[in-house]
Amino acid sequence: MKGLDLRPGLRVGRLVGMVRSLLPAGGRPTRAVLSGFAGAVAVGTVVLKLPVATESGESTEWLTALFTATSAVCVTGLYVVDTPQHWSTFGEVAIMVLFQAGGLGIMTLASLLGLLMTHRLGMRMQLTAQTETKSFGAGDVRRVVVGVVKISLAFEVVLATVLTARLMFGYDMAFGEATYSGVFHAVSAFNNAGFSIYSDSLMRFVGDPWISLPVAAAIIVGGIGFPVIFELARRTYPPRRWSLHTKITLLTTGVLLVIGFVFVVGTEWNNPDTMGPLGVGAKLLSGFFQSVTSRTAGFNTLDTGELEPGTLLVTDVLMFIGGGSAGTAGGIKVTTFALLAFVIFAEMRGEPSVHVMRRRLPAALQRQALTIALLGVGLVMSATIALLNLTDHDLDHVLFEVISAFGTVGLSTGITDELGQSGTLILVGLMFVGRLGPVTAAAALALRDRPRKYEVPEEHAIVG
């Protein structure tokens, strides 16, 4: 290992040989990340199975505990039992700990624990944490891990303070109750978990900007990804000098938020079951919040089950795209969506290569984006077909539920607890794959990147 270049700018591709030499078969970083999340789900299931975790004092069914633990660890927010009615304070705190751990990342927490205990990170742990945090260099993993935790806690503390103050002075809640609610929803919002200790989620606050706007801000910040947050905190010079990843993430996020807002307001403005009874200000506020939460958060201030079919379809698209990479958001990620759009645009113009903001996109990056998107489409289609055959629900509601699970969003039209055991297990699998699938697939593709020693003759097939 002496003399090995571990500068922060070292690319993942140059670490392939080191990964193989340090990690035995079955111990690759992607498998370690998967095992870590699976272990967290298992522990959470056992904890939620305890009688003390329920209001009734009776043990919860295994499938219910498994579903709730998976939803929490995968920061989704779907549930098959009413959170405040079924779970005790102990159970709610356990759920909060699970989605805090899932949002930060199991490997990030393991790396932080290793730092606290030994004041250093071993090479294997660095490589594993690097896989999860999307750090390009092994040398900066320690800084990334500590930074992720500091930024998360800082935003959560600020949001919890704002929410607590609003609940105390605006809704006459006692200090203890307001603090508990503020902390729970702050952690849930920043981690894009979507869990609430209110049965109606945040519908009671539909016209309250002091609740909706801070929660929406936390969702956006947590959803754009830690690499973007780090760069914005580190670099104060003009946006034209930001990295391509940051530019694409912020631009696409902004465009999607505006598109979602316009569609939701346009289709729901006169809906008597959603925006119809609200004033103009509350309509605009709820439309913005719906656009934000559709990206990956799962909170709702409008009754999702009463949304117009057009709104459901637009929400499907937003949920499938998701948020930024290496953050708490789900979906295929905005960068994947944007890169594919750039590829299509270049192909339509007949350009031999894809140029974006004066940068050329590598062919390998284009293949990875296409692979992640098509795998996502395949999973969503397969699960939708399976649930349509297992249940009597219509396509709109089943597709919405499937995409919500895959995108780890947590919005629901109200059919989650009506899918039966087989349907529930399908959603469990979707939430797990949705939280880890795109991440591990991209990492696996990078680790398998090998140069060809020869090429076979080229031949064209008819396309389109």
C-alpha positions in Angstrom: 0.0 0.0 0.0 3.0 2.3 0.3 3.1 5.0 -2.3 -0.5 4.5 -3.3 -2.2 7.6 -4.7 -5.3 8.3 -2.5 -5.8 12.0 -3.5 -9.4 13.2 -3.2 -9.6 13.5 -7.0 -8.9 9.8 -7.6 -11.7 8.3 -9.7 -13.6 5.1 -8.8 -12.4 3.3 -11.9 -8.8 3.4 -10.6 -9.8 1.7 -7.3 -10.9 -1.5 -9.0 -7.7 -3.4 -8.4 -7.5 -2.2 -4.8 -11.1 -3.3 -4.2 -10.4 -6.8 -5.5 -7.3 -7.2 -3.5 -8.8 -6.0 -0.2 -12.2 -7.5 -0.3 -12.9 -11.2 -0.6 -15.6 -12.7 -2.8 -19.0 -11.8 -1.3 -17.5 -8.8 0.5 -17.7 -6.2 -2.2 -18.8 -2.7 -1.0 -22.2 -2.9 -2.8 -23.0 -6.2 -1.0 -21.9 -4.7 2.3 -24.3 -1.8 1.8 -27.1 -4.1 0.9 -26.4 -6.3 3.9 -26.3 -3.3 6.2 -29.7 -2.1 5.1 -31.1 -5.6 5.3 -29.7 -5.9 8.9 -31.3 -2.6 9.9 -34.7 -3.8 8.5 -34.4 -7.0 10.5 -33.5 -5.3 13.7 -36.3 -2.8 13.2 -38.8 -5.6 12.6 -37.9 -7.3 15.8 -38.1 -4.0 17.8 -41.5 -3.1 16.3 -42.7 -6.6 17.1 -42.3 -6.0 20.8 -45.5 -5.4 22.7 -44.2 -2.2 24.2 -44.1 -0.7 20.6 -47.9 -0.7 20.3 -50.7 1.3 22.0 -52.6 -1.8 22.8 -49.6 -3.6 24.4 -50.0 -6.5 22.1 -47.4 -7.9 19.7 -47.7 -6.7 16.1 -48.0 -9.2 13.3 -44.7 -10.0 11.6 -45.7 -8.8 8.2 -46.9 -5.4 9.6 -43.7 -5.0 11.6 -41.6 -5.9 8.5 -43.5 -3.5 6.2 -43.2 -0.6 8.7 -39.5 -1.3 9.4 -38.7 -1.5 5.7 -40.7 1.7 5.0 -38.8 3.5 7.7 -35.3 2.3 6.9 -35.9 2.9 3.2 -37.3 6.4 4.1 -40.5 5.7 2.2 -43.4 6.5 4.5 -46.0 4.0 3.4 -47.8 2.2 6.2 -50.4 -0.5 6.6 -51.5 0.6 10.1 -52.3 4.1 11.3 -49.1 5.4 12.9 -50.4 7.4 15.9 -53.3 4.9 16.6 -51.3 1.7 16.4 -47.8 2.6 17.6 -46.9 3.7 21.1 -44.5 6.6 21.8 -41.8 3.9 22.0 -42.8 2.5 18.6 -42.9 6.0 17.1 -39.4 6.8 18.4 -38.2 3.5 17.1 -39.6 4.4 13.7 -37.9 7.8 13.8 -34.6 6.2 14.7 -35.0 3.8 11.7 -35.7 6.5 9.2 -32.9 8.7 10.6 -30.5 5.8 10.1 -31.9 5.0 6.7 -31.7 8.6 5.6 -28.1 9.1 6.8 -27.2 5.7 5.4 -26.3 2.6 7.4 -22.7 2.6 6.1 -22.3 6.2 6.9 -23.4 5.6 10.5 -21.1 2.6 10.7 -18.2 4.7 9.4 -19.0 7.4 11.9 -19.0 4.9 14.7 -15.7 3.6 13.5 -14.3 7.1 13.5 -15.5 7.7 17.1 -14.0 4.5 18.4 -10.7 4.3 16.5 -10.2 7.9 15.2 -9.6 6.5 11.8 -11.3 4.6 9.0 -9.9 1.3 7.7 -9.5 0.9 3.9 -12.4 -1.5 3.6 -14.8 0.7 5.5 -13.7 3.7 3.4 -14.5 1.8 0.2 -17.8 0.7 1.6 -18.8 4.2 2.7 -17.6 5.5 -0.6 -20.0 3.3 -2.4 -22.9 4.6 -0.5 -22.0 8.3 -0.3 -20.9 8.5 -4.0 -17.5 9.9 -3.0 -15.1 9.8 -5.9 -12.0 9.5 -3.8 -11.1 7.3 -0.9 -9.1 10.0 0.8 -12.1 12.3 1.4 -14.5 9.7 2.8 -13.9 10.7 6.4 -14.7 14.3 5.6 -17.8 13.3 3.7 -19.1 11.0 6.5 -18.6 13.6 9.1 -20.1 16.3 6.9 -23.2 14.3 6.1 -24.0 13.8 9.8 -23.2 17.5 10.7 -25.4 18.9 7.9 -28.3 16.5 8.6 -28.3 17.3 12.3 -28.0 21.1 11.7 -31.0 21.2 9.4 -33.1 19.0 11.6 -32.4 21.1 14.7 -33.3 24.3 12.9 -36.5 22.9 11.4 -37.5 21.3 14.7 -37.1 24.6 16.5 -39.3 26.4 13.9 -42.0 23.8 14.0 -42.0 23.6 17.8 -42.3 27.4 18.1 -45.2 27.4 15.6 -47.1 24.5 17.3 -46.7 26.2 20.7 -47.7 29.7 19.7 -50.0 29.0 16.8 -51.8 25.9 18.1 -51.5 26.3 21.9 -49.6 23.0 22.3 -47.8 22.2 25.5 -44.0 22.5 25.2 -43.4 18.8 25.5 -46.0 17.8 22.9 -44.9 20.5 20.5 -41.2 19.6 20.9 -41.9 15.9 20.2 -44.0 16.7 17.1 -41.5 19.2 15.9 -38.5 16.9 16.2 -40.3 13.9 14.7 -41.5 15.8 11.6 -38.2 17.6 11.2 -36.3 14.4 11.1 -38.9 12.8 8.8 -38.9 15.8 6.5 -35.1 16.2 6.0 -34.8 12.4 5.5 -37.7 12.5 3.0 -39.3 9.8 5.1 -42.9 11.1 5.1 -43.9 9.5 8.4 -46.2 11.7 10.6 -47.7 11.3 14.0 -51.0 12.7 12.7 -53.5 10.4 11.1 -54.1 12.9 8.3 -50.4 13.5 7.7 -50.1 17.4 7.4 -53.6 18.1 6.0 -54.6 20.0 9.1 -51.8 22.5 8.2 -52.8 22.9 4.5 -53.0 26.7 4.7 -50.3 27.3 7.2 -47.1 28.6 5.6 -45.2 28.4 8.9 -45.5 24.7 8.7 -45.7 23.9 5.0 -42.8 26.1 3.8 -40.2 25.0 6.3 -41.1 21.3 5.8 -40.9 21.8 2.0 -37.5 23.5 2.3 -36.2 20.6 4.4 -37.5 18.1 1.8 -35.8 20.0 -1.1 -32.5 20.4 0.7 -32.5 16.7 1.9 -33.5 15.6 -1.6 -30.9 17.4 -3.8 -28.2 15.1 -2.4 -25.2 15.7 -0.2 -22.6 16.3 -3.0 -24.6 19.3 -4.1 -25.0 20.6 -0.5 -21.2 20.2 0.0 -20.4 22.1 -3.1 -22.9 24.9 -2.4 -21.5 25.3 1.1 -17.9 25.2 -0.1 -18.1 27.3 -3.2 -19.6 30.8 -3.1 -18.4 31.9 -6.6 -20.8 32.3 -9.5 -23.0 29.4 -10.6 -21.2 29.2 -13.9 -18.3 27.7 -12.1 -20.2 25.0 -10.3 -19.7 21.4 -11.3 -21.8 19.8 -14.0 -23.5 17.6 -11.5 -24.6 20.5 -9.3 -25.8 22.5 -12.3 -27.9 19.6 -13.7 -29.3 18.7 -10.3 -30.4 22.2 -9.4 -31.7 23.1 -12.8 -33.7 19.9 -13.3 -35.1 20.1 -9.7 -36.3 23.7 -10.3 -37.9 22.8 -13.6 -39.7 19.8 -12.2 -40.9 21.8 -9.2 -42.4 24.5 -11.4 -44.0 21.9 -13.8 -45.5 20.0 -10.9 -46.9 23.1 -9.3 -48.5 24.3 -12.5 -50.1 20.9 -13.2 -51.4 20.4 -9.7 -52.9 23.9 -9.4 -54.4 23.7 -12.9 -56.1 20.3 -12.4 -57.1 20.6 -8.7 -58.1 24.3 -8.5 -61.9 23.5 -8.6 -61.8 20.0 -7.2 -64.3 20.1 -4.3 -62.5 17.3 -2.5 -59.0 18.9 -2.6 -58.4 22.6 -3.4 -61.9 23.7 -4.1 -62.9 24.9 -0.6 -59.5 26.7 0.0 -58.7 30.3 -0.5 -56.4 31.5 -3.2 -53.3 31.7 -1.0 -54.0 28.2 0.5 -54.5 26.8 -3.0 -51.2 28.1 -4.2 -49.4 26.9 -1.0 -50.9 23.4 -1.2 -50.1 23.2 -4.9 -46.4 24.0 -4.2 -46.3 21.6 -1.3 -47.8 18.8 -3.4 -45.2 19.4 -6.1 -42.4 19.3 -3.6 -43.6 16.2 -1.7 -44.3 14.3 -4.9 -40.6 14.2 -5.6 -39.9 11.8 -2.7 -41.2 13.0 0.7 -44.6 11.4 1.2 -46.2 14.1 3.4 -49.5 15.4 2.0 -51.7 18.5 2.8 -54.3 17.4 0.2 -56.3 14.2 0.2 -54.2 12.0 -2.2 -57.1 9.6 -2.7 -59.3 12.4 -4.1 -56.8 13.8 -6.6 -57.9 14.0 -10.3 -56.6 11.3 -12.6 -54.4 13.9 -14.4 -52.8 14.9 -11.1 -52.1 11.3 -10.2 -50.4 10.7 -13.5 -48.2 13.8 -13.2 -47.4 12.7 -9.6 -46.4 9.3 -11.0 -43.9 10.9 -13.2 -42.5 13.1 -10.5 -42.2 10.2 -8.1 -40.5 8.0 -10.6 -37.9 10.7 -11.4 -37.3 11.4 -7.7 -34.6 13.7 -6.3 -30.8 14.2 -6.3 -28.1 11.5 -6.1 -26.4 10.5 -2.9 -29.1 12.0 -0.7 -32.3 10.9 1.0 -34.4 11.0 -2.2 -35.6 8.0 -4.2 -36.5 7.4 -7.8 -34.1 7.1 -10.7 -32.7 10.5 -9.8 -32.9 13.9 -11.6 -29.5 13.5 -13.0 -30.4 10.2 -14.7 -33.5 11.8 -16.2 -31.7 14.9 -17.4 -28.8 12.9 -18.9 -31.2 10.8 -20.9 -32.9 14.0 -22.1 -29.6 15.4 -23.2 -28.8 12.1 -25.0 -32.2 12.2 -26.9 -31.6 15.9 -27.8 -28.1 15.1 -29.2 -29.4 12.2 -31.2 -32.3 14.2 -32.7 -29.7 16.8 -33.8 -27.5 14.1 -35.3 -24.5 15.0 -33.1 -21.8 12.3 -32.7 -21.3 13.0 -28.9 -23.4 14.5 -26.1 -22.4 17.9 -24.9 -23.9 19.5 -21.8 -22.9 23.0 -20.6 -19.6 22.9 -22.4 -18.8 19.4 -21.2 -18.9 16.1 -23.0 -20.7 13.2 -21.4 -18.7 9.9 -21.3 -20.4 7.0 -23.1 -20.2 4.9 -19.9 -22.2 7.5 -18.0 -24.9 7.4 -20.7 -25.1 3.6 -20.5 -25.4 3.7 -16.7 -28.3 6.3 -16.9 -30.1 4.2 -19.5 -29.6 1.0 -17.5 -31.0 2.5 -14.3 -34.0 4.0 -16.0 -34.9 0.8 -17.9 -34.4 -1.3 -14.8 -36.8 1.1 -13.0 -39.4 0.9 -15.7 -39.1 -2.9 -15.7 -39.6 -3.2 -12.0 -42.5 -0.8 -11.9 -44.3 -2.6 -14.8 -43.7 -6.1 -13.4 -45.0 -5.1 -9.9 -48.0 -3.3 -11.4 -49.0 -6.3 -13.5 -48.6 -8.6 -10.4 -50.7 -6.4 -8.2 -53.4 -6.0 -10.8 -53.7 -9.8 -10.9 -53.7 -10.1 -7.1 -56.2 -7.3 -6.3 -59.4 -5.7 -7.6 -58.0 -2.2 -7.6 -57.9 -0.1 -10.9 -54.7 0.7 -12.8 -54.4 4.4 -11.6 -54.3 3.4 -7.9 -52.1 0.4 -8.3 -49.6 2.2 -10.5 -49.5 5.1 -8.1 -48.8 2.7 -5.2 -46.1 0.9 -7.0 -44.2 4.0 -8.1 -44.6 5.5 -4.6 -42.9 2.4 -3.2 -40.2 2.1 -5.8 -39.5 5.9 -5.6 -39.5 5.6 -1.8 -42.0 8.5 -1.7 -44.8 7.3 0.6 -47.8 8.9 -0.9 -50.8 6.6 -1.1 -54.3 6.7 -2.5 -55.4 4.6 0.5 -55.0 1.1 -0.8 -51.8 0.1 1.0 -53.5 -2.0 3.6 -55.8 -3.6 1.1 -53.3 -5.5 -1.0 -53.1 -8.7 0.9 -50.0 -10.5 2.1 -48.6 -11.1 -1.4 -49.2 -7.5 -2.4 -47.6 -6.2 0.8 -44.5 -8.3 0.3 -44.2 -7.0 -3.3 -44.2 -3.4 -1.9 -41.6 -4.4 0.7 -39.4 -5.6 -2.1 -40.0 -2.5 -4.1 -39.1 -0.2 -1.2 -35.9 -2.1 -0.6 -34.8 -2.2 -4.2 -35.9 1.4 -4.7 -33.7 2.6 -1.9 -30.7 0.5 -2.9 -31.2 -0.7 -6.4 -30.1 2.3 -8.4 -27.3 3.0 -6.0 -25.9 -0.5 -6.0 -26.5 -1.0 -9.7 -24.5 2.1 -10.5 -21.7 1.1 -8.2 -21.6 -2.4 -9.6 -21.4 -1.1 -13.1 -18.5 1.1 -12.1 -16.7 -1.8 -10.4 -17.1 -4.0 -13.4 -15.8 -1.5 -15.8 -13.0 -3.3 -17.7 -11.3 -2.4 -21.0 -11.8 -4.8 -23.9 -8.7 -6.5 -25.2 -10.2 -6.7 -28.7 -13.4 -5.7 -30.6 -15.5 -7.7 -32.9 -16.6 -6.4 -36.3 -19.3 -3.7 -36.2 -22.7 -4.2 -37.7 -25.8 -2.0 -37.7 -29.3 -3.0 -36.8 -32.5 -1.1 -37.7 -33.6 1.2 -34.9 -37.0 2.8 -34.8 
